Amino acid sequence: MAVSRIQIASNKKAALLKQNMREVAVMLSEDPPKEEKAKIRAEALIRDDNLIEAYEILQLECELLHERIKLLEYSKLCPPDLVSVVSTLIWAAHRVDIPELMLVRKQFRAKYGKQFEEDALTNANGVLNERVVNKLSVHPPAAYLVQTYLERICDQFEVDWTPAVKLSTNAMVEPMAAPVGYSVQVAQGTGLGTAVAVTGQEGSTDEEWKENYNTMLPPPPSPMTVDVPSVVAKPYDPNEPGSGSGTTPTADARPAPPKNRNNDSDFEEVDIYVPGAPSAPPGKGGTPTNNNNNKQDGDDDGGSGGGGGGATKSGSTDNNSGGTPRSTTVSYNDLAARFDQLKK
């Protein structure tokens, strides 16, 4: 049962491996190539490839135990030639997604004891299969192996790609360095994505490229300047709108707002003109005039209108006051005259 499950899992991983390799080839064929993202995907490809290799070795060991099951059944201790095989299956049971291997591990622990299981898990005396231990290791792959995978993928899918960052001698045996973002384009919203090449410098080492990284960025844009129109003051004039304030701009100094009838939020500024109080016409109840002949002002107004005798304007002057008005009573005709002038 473990052999059949391992075969199914191996075929599934192989199909996914081909699909992921094609996606990596697409990343490297873009302009600029997504090199850092492709390296991360290549690390996952290496793990899947190692897992498939380990599956095949474990499958062979399971088949060997299946053929020698009678020998294991009638021997109280584990045969010396099968110690490595049994210990490797116990060690790899919880490192692969094969449920049947966990049952195999429980059966061997019940037959050979817990001490045998502990020796297998700790690799006492180096009895484990070194190749399986290496392929199922949690350590990341070396940088040169990642770059070799990328080159092989480009050759397989006919992609013209060369590494932008050249690996140094010390960096080849070390795990792949963390990404710094040299293969990421400048933000497209700024409009600088096509003005700067961010794919790195070909032939330069990783340390040299990091030193020159800041020089590859474009200078910041210069600040924008806005011309503010000057403000012109006008003296107060009741017949001209917008005058009378030292800080009020005239219509020439103020730009007209845009007229967009389709947008309800746009509106036009309207200058509201409020006229001042008009002066009263002469002889109609305004500033009273002196009359040396002691003639009362407004007698004509009081006598007109038929029933307006009681509405006479007492804006007459006193004989002894020298032309100073005593009191003022506005008649109906004065109000009508003012209203007519406001309408004009």
C-alpha positions as CSV (number, residue, x, y, z in Angstrom):
1,M,0.0,0.0,0.0
2,A,2.9,2.4,0.7
3,V,4.4,1.6,-2.7
4,S,1.2,2.5,-4.5
5,R,0.7,5.7,-2.5
6,I,4.3,6.8,-3.1
7,Q,3.9,6.2,-6.9
8,I,0.7,8.4,-7.0
9,A,2.4,11.2,-5.0
10,S,5.5,11.1,-7.2
11,N,3.4,11.4,-10.4
12,K,1.5,14.3,-9.0
13,K,4.6,16.2,-8.0
14,A,6.2,15.6,-11.4
15,A,3.1,17.1,-13.2
16,L,3.2,20.1,-10.9
17,L,6.9,20.5,-11.4
18,K,6.6,20.9,-15.2
19,Q,3.9,23.5,-14.7
20,N,6.0,25.5,-12.3
21,M,9.0,25.3,-14.6
22,R,6.9,26.9,-17.3
23,E,5.9,29.7,-15.0
24,V,9.5,30.4,-14.1
25,A,10.4,30.6,-17.8
26,V,7.6,33.2,-18.3
27,M,9.0,35.3,-15.5
28,L,12.5,35.3,-17.0
29,S,11.2,36.1,-20.5
30,E,9.5,39.4,-19.3
31,D,11.1,42.8,-19.8
32,P,12.6,43.4,-17.3
33,P,12.8,39.8,-16.1
34,K,11.5,39.0,-12.6
35,E,14.8,37.4,-11.6
36,E,14.3,37.5,-7.8
37,K,10.9,36.0,-7.9
38,A,12.1,33.3,-10.3
39,K,14.9,32.4,-7.8
40,I,12.4,31.9,-5.1
41,R,10.3,29.7,-7.4
42,A,13.4,27.8,-8.4
43,E,14.1,27.0,-4.7
44,A,10.6,25.4,-4.5
45,L,11.3,23.5,-7.7
46,I,14.5,22.1,-6.1
47,R,12.6,20.9,-3.1
48,D,10.0,19.2,-5.2
49,D,12.6,17.6,-7.3
50,N,14.4,16.4,-4.2
51,L,11.2,15.0,-2.8
52,I,10.5,13.1,-6.0
53,E,14.0,11.6,-5.8
54,A,13.4,10.6,-2.2
55,Y,10.1,9.1,-3.0
56,E,11.7,6.8,-5.6
57,I,14.3,5.6,-3.1
58,L,11.7,5.0,-0.4
59,Q,9.6,3.1,-2.9
60,L,12.6,0.8,-3.6
61,E,13.1,0.2,0.1
62,C,9.5,-0.6,0.6
63,E,9.5,-3.1,-2.3
64,L,12.6,-4.7,-0.8
65,L,10.9,-5.2,2.6
66,H,7.9,-6.6,0.9
67,E,10.0,-9.2,-0.7
68,R,11.7,-10.1,2.5
69,I,8.7,-10.0,4.8
70,K,9.0,-13.6,5.7
71,L,12.5,-13.1,6.9
72,L,11.4,-10.2,9.1
73,E,8.5,-12.2,10.4
74,Y,10.6,-15.1,11.8
75,S,13.6,-13.1,13.0
76,K,13.4,-11.6,16.5
77,L,16.1,-9.0,15.8
78,C,16.4,-6.9,12.7
79,P,18.7,-8.5,10.1
80,P,22.0,-6.5,9.7
81,D,21.5,-6.0,6.0
82,L,18.1,-4.4,6.6
83,V,18.9,-2.2,9.5
84,S,19.6,0.8,7.1
85,V,16.4,0.2,5.2
86,V,14.2,-0.1,8.3
87,S,15.8,2.9,10.0
88,T,15.4,5.0,6.9
89,L,11.7,4.3,6.7
90,I,11.2,5.1,10.3
91,W,13.1,8.4,10.0
92,A,11.3,9.5,6.8
93,A,7.8,8.5,8.0
94,H,6.9,11.9,9.4
95,R,8.8,13.9,6.7
96,V,6.7,12.8,3.8
97,D,3.0,12.8,3.2
98,I,2.5,9.1,3.1
99,P,0.1,7.8,5.8
100,E,1.1,4.2,5.2
101,L,4.7,4.8,6.3
102,M,3.4,5.9,9.8
103,L,1.7,2.5,10.2
104,V,5.0,0.8,9.1
105,R,6.9,2.8,11.7
106,K,4.4,1.7,14.5
107,Q,4.8,-1.9,13.5
108,F,8.6,-1.8,13.6
109,R,8.5,0.0,17.0
110,A,6.3,-2.7,18.3
111,K,8.6,-5.5,17.0
112,Y,12.1,-4.1,17.7
113,G,11.4,-1.7,20.6
114,K,11.6,2.0,21.3
115,Q,15.4,2.0,21.5
116,F,15.6,0.9,17.9
117,E,13.2,3.7,16.9
118,E,15.2,6.3,18.8
119,D,18.5,5.2,17.2
120,A,16.8,5.5,13.8
121,L,15.5,9.0,14.5
122,T,18.8,10.3,15.8
123,N,20.8,8.5,13.1
124,A,22.9,6.6,15.6
125,N,26.1,5.1,14.0
126,G,25.1,6.7,10.7
127,V,22.8,3.9,9.6
128,L,20.4,6.1,7.6
129,N,20.5,6.4,3.8
130,E,22.6,9.5,3.2
131,R,20.9,10.4,0.0
132,V,17.4,10.3,1.5
133,V,18.6,12.4,4.4
134,N,20.1,14.9,2.1
135,K,17.0,15.2,-0.2
136,L,14.6,15.5,2.8
137,S,16.8,18.0,4.6
138,V,15.3,21.3,5.8
139,H,18.4,23.3,4.8
140,P,18.0,25.7,1.8
141,P,19.8,24.8,-1.4
142,A,23.0,26.5,-2.4
143,A,22.9,29.7,-4.6
144,Y,24.8,28.1,-7.5
145,L,22.3,25.2,-7.6
146,V,19.4,27.8,-7.9
147,Q,21.1,29.6,-10.7
148,T,21.9,26.3,-12.5
149,Y,18.2,25.4,-12.3
150,L,17.3,28.8,-13.9
151,E,19.8,28.3,-16.7
152,R,18.5,24.8,-17.4
153,I,14.9,26.1,-17.5
154,C,15.9,28.8,-20.0
155,D,17.6,26.3,-22.2
156,Q,14.6,24.0,-22.1
157,F,12.0,26.7,-23.0
158,E,14.4,28.7,-25.2
159,V,14.4,31.9,-23.1
160,D,17.3,34.4,-23.7
161,W,18.3,35.3,-20.1
162,T,21.6,36.0,-18.4
163,P,21.8,36.7,-14.6
164,A,22.0,40.4,-13.7
165,V,24.0,39.8,-10.6
166,K,27.1,37.6,-10.8
167,L,27.7,35.3,-7.9
168,S,31.0,35.6,-6.1
169,T,33.0,32.5,-5.1
170,N,31.9,32.6,-1.5
171,A,28.3,33.2,-2.4
172,M,28.0,30.1,-4.6
173,V,28.2,27.6,-1.7
174,E,26.0,29.7,0.6
175,P,22.2,29.7,0.5
176,M,20.5,32.2,-1.8
177,A,20.6,35.8,-0.4
178,A,17.4,37.5,0.6
179,P,15.8,39.6,-2.2
180,V,16.7,43.3,-2.2
181,G,14.2,44.3,-5.0
182,Y,16.6,45.1,-7.8
183,S,14.3,43.3,-10.3
184,V,11.2,45.2,-9.2
185,Q,10.1,48.1,-11.5
186,V,9.6,51.6,-10.2
187,A,6.0,52.4,-9.4
188,Q,4.0,52.8,-12.6
189,G,1.9,55.6,-11.1
190,T,4.9,57.9,-10.9
191,G,5.6,57.7,-14.6
192,L,9.3,56.7,-14.0
193,G,9.0,53.0,-14.8
194,T,10.3,53.4,-18.3
195,A,13.0,55.9,-17.5
196,V,15.1,53.7,-15.2
197,A,16.5,50.2,-15.8
198,V,16.1,48.3,-12.6
199,T,17.4,45.0,-13.8
200,G,20.9,45.5,-12.3
201,Q,24.3,45.7,-13.8
202,E,25.4,42.8,-15.9
203,G,28.7,41.3,-14.8
204,S,28.7,43.0,-11.4
205,T,28.9,41.1,-8.1
206,D,26.2,41.3,-5.4
207,E,28.3,43.6,-3.2
208,E,29.1,46.0,-6.1
209,W,25.5,46.1,-7.2
210,K,24.2,47.0,-3.7
211,E,26.8,49.9,-3.5
212,N,25.6,51.3,-6.8
213,Y,21.9,50.7,-6.2
214,N,21.1,54.3,-5.1
215,T,22.8,55.8,-8.2
216,M,20.3,53.9,-10.4
217,L,17.3,55.8,-9.0
218,P,16.2,59.0,-10.8
219,P,16.4,62.4,-9.1
220,P,13.2,63.6,-7.4
221,P,11.0,65.8,-9.5
222,S,11.2,69.6,-8.9
223,P,8.4,71.3,-7.0
224,M,5.6,72.9,-9.1
225,T,5.2,76.7,-9.0
226,V,1.8,78.4,-9.2
227,D,1.4,82.0,-10.4
228,V,-1.0,83.9,-8.0
229,P,-2.7,86.9,-9.6
230,S,-2.2,90.2,-8.1
231,V,-5.0,91.9,-6.1
232,V,-6.0,95.4,-7.2
233,A,-8.0,97.6,-4.8
234,K,-10.6,100.2,-5.9
235,P,-12.2,103.0,-4.0
236,Y,-15.9,102.7,-3.1
237,D,-18.3,103.6,-5.8
238,P,-22.0,102.9,-5.3
239,N,-22.6,102.4,-9.1
240,E,-19.7,99.9,-9.5
241,P,-19.8,96.4,-8.0
242,G,-16.8,95.0,-6.2
243,S,-15.4,98.3,-5.0
244,G,-15.0,99.9,-1.6
245,S,-12.5,97.4,0.0
246,G,-8.8,97.6,0.0
247,T,-8.4,93.8,-0.3
248,T,-11.2,93.0,-2.7
249,P,-9.8,91.8,-6.1
250,T,-11.3,93.2,-9.3
251,A,-12.9,91.1,-12.0
252,D,-9.7,91.4,-14.1
253,A,-7.4,90.1,-11.4
254,R,-9.7,87.1,-10.6
255,P,-9.8,84.2,-13.0
256,A,-13.2,83.1,-14.2
257,P,-14.3,79.7,-12.9
258,P,-14.7,76.9,-15.4
259,K,-18.2,76.6,-16.9
260,N,-19.1,72.9,-16.9
261,R,-22.8,72.4,-17.2
262,N,-22.4,68.6,-16.9
263,N,-21.0,68.8,-13.4
264,D,-23.4,69.9,-10.7
265,S,-20.6,70.7,-8.3
266,D,-19.3,73.6,-10.5
267,F,-20.9,77.0,-10.0
268,E,-20.2,80.5,-11.0
269,E,-19.4,83.3,-8.6
270,V,-21.8,86.2,-8.7
271,D,-21.0,89.6,-7.4
272,I,-24.0,90.9,-5.4
273,Y,-24.3,94.7,-5.5
274,V,-26.2,96.4,-2.7
275,P,-26.7,100.2,-3.4
276,G,-26.4,102.7,-0.7
277,A,-29.2,104.8,0.7
278,P,-30.2,107.4,-1.9
279,S,-30.3,111.1,-1.0
280,A,-33.8,112.6,-0.8
281,P,-34.8,114.9,-3.6
282,P,-34.8,118.6,-2.8
283,G,-38.0,119.9,-1.3
284,K,-39.3,116.4,-0.6
285,G,-38.5,116.0,3.1
286,G,-34.7,115.8,2.9
287,T,-32.4,118.4,4.5
288,P,-34.7,121.2,5.5
289,T,-33.9,124.7,4.1
290,N,-34.1,128.0,5.8
291,N,-37.0,130.2,4.8
292,N,-36.7,133.8,5.7
293,N,-40.3,134.5,4.8
294,N,-41.4,131.9,7.5
295,K,-42.9,129.7,4.8
296,Q,-43.6,126.2,6.0
297,D,-42.1,123.4,3.9
298,G,-44.4,120.7,2.6
299,D,-47.6,122.7,2.6
300,D,-48.2,121.6,-1.0
301,D,-47.7,118.0,0.1
302,G,-50.1,118.4,3.0
303,G,-52.8,119.9,0.7
304,S,-52.6,117.4,-2.0
305,G,-54.3,114.1,-2.1
306,G,-57.7,115.2,-0.9
307,G,-57.8,113.5,2.4
308,G,-54.2,114.0,3.2
309,G,-54.7,117.2,5.2
310,G,-53.9,115.5,8.4
311,A,-50.6,114.0,7.0
312,T,-48.8,117.2,6.6
313,K,-45.1,117.1,7.1
314,S,-44.0,119.1,10.1
315,G,-40.6,119.9,8.7
316,S,-41.2,123.6,9.1
317,T,-38.6,125.9,10.6
318,D,-39.1,128.0,13.7
319,N,-38.9,131.7,13.4
320,N,-36.7,132.0,16.4
321,S,-34.5,129.0,15.7
322,G,-32.8,130.2,12.6
323,G,-33.8,127.3,10.3
324,T,-33.3,124.4,12.7
325,P,-36.1,121.7,12.1
326,R,-38.2,120.8,15.1
327,S,-39.4,117.3,14.0
328,T,-39.8,115.4,10.8
329,T,-42.9,113.3,9.8
330,V,-42.6,111.4,6.6
331,S,-45.7,111.5,4.4
332,Y,-47.0,108.9,2.0
333,N,-45.8,110.8,-1.0
334,D,-42.2,110.8,0.3
335,L,-42.2,107.1,0.7
336,A,-43.6,106.6,-2.8
337,A,-40.9,108.9,-4.2
338,R,-38.2,106.9,-2.5
339,F,-39.6,103.6,-3.7
340,D,-39.7,104.9,-7.3
341,Q,-36.1,106.0,-7.1
342,L,-35.0,102.6,-5.8
343,K,-36.8,100.9,-8.7
344,K,-34.9,103.1,-11.1
